[in-house]
Amino acid sequence: VRNMREKPVYLFTGFLGSGKSTFIQDTLETPEFGEGASTLLLVCESGEVPYDENKFTDKVYVERIEKETDLTEAKLNGIASRYVFDRVMVEYNGMWMTQTLFENMPRNWLIAQEMTFFDATMFDLYNKNMRQLCFNKIQNAELVVFNRFQKGADKMPFHKEVRVANRRSQIVYEFGPHDIEVDDIVDELPFDKKASTIEIADDMYADWYRDINENQEEYNNKTLILKGRVVKGGDMKQGEFGFGRHLMTCCVEDMQFAALMSIYDRIDEFKNGAWIQVKAKVRVEYVEAYGEKGPVLYCKSVEACEPCNPEVATF
């Protein structure tokens, strides 16, 4: 019965040499973390620093997974059946997408915390050449740690790359053992959200779209002026349409149409896919298409316009 209880999973991601093994070793040596609990440690890559299991303060069962194709639900269930443990820690392979783990975890395993680590001296190189893998590691992480950070170096390029993928994660810069600094950079929006009428320029769409979905009540009853495209059809009622733009957060593969439900009684005058500029009042209300409350644009005016330049919105 104990094995069927929900198991918290602590996921540590990052590329080889980023500091995952050292952090896990230090954590498992700390009595306050263990408090008598037992841990299943899944090691998905051979780190540069081997584990010293003799220093672990509580019972730790170590299992290794060599290949991403071995990371199956059957394999993980088989491992779980061999031990009695209270939690799971995963040192994840930096070259594997996290979805592989998420899709194959036993049903009673739940991600409790995700942390990602980067060697600050290598981050720019990795991000340029393996952007999708970097983005994948950051997008759900509650904590992003940049190891080997040089004191006095500009933090803004690192901060911006994290914020493109994840607005809520905490960012830490580590200069050396026990010498860290927490990111305190305030992200200013490129438009005045406090104004009663907010005009969104073409290059502000991505920031606006993310913010209105994260802080929808702050836009309730505000008037917006912005450009986008018309999407009609499906189960939409008379006067309803989707208003939005294609949005790319990481790379071409993750491009999606980022839209909001909108209302305009003469929208049939515009073709599907047409570029329009709207002046609309925002109302936060339950929408069946969302399955929950969300922002709806009640359009006061709709006019045909030239496409945005560029057409695809980015951060």
Secondary structure, DSSP 8 states (H G I E B T S, - for coil): -GGGS-EEEEEEEE-TTSSHHHHHHHHHT-HHHHTT--EEEEE-S--SS---GGG-SS-EEEEE---GGG--HHHHHHHHHT---SEEEEE--TTS-HHHHHHHS-TTEEEEEEEEEEETTTHHHHHHHSHHHHHHHHTT-SEEEEES--TT---HHHHHHHHHH-SS-EEEEEEETTEEEE-------SS-TTSSEEE--GGGHHHHHHHHHHSGGGGTT-EEEEEEEEE--TT--TTEEEEEEEEESSSGGG-EEEEEEEE-TTGGGS-TT-EEEEEEEEEEEEETTTTEEEEEEEEEEEEE----SSSSEE-
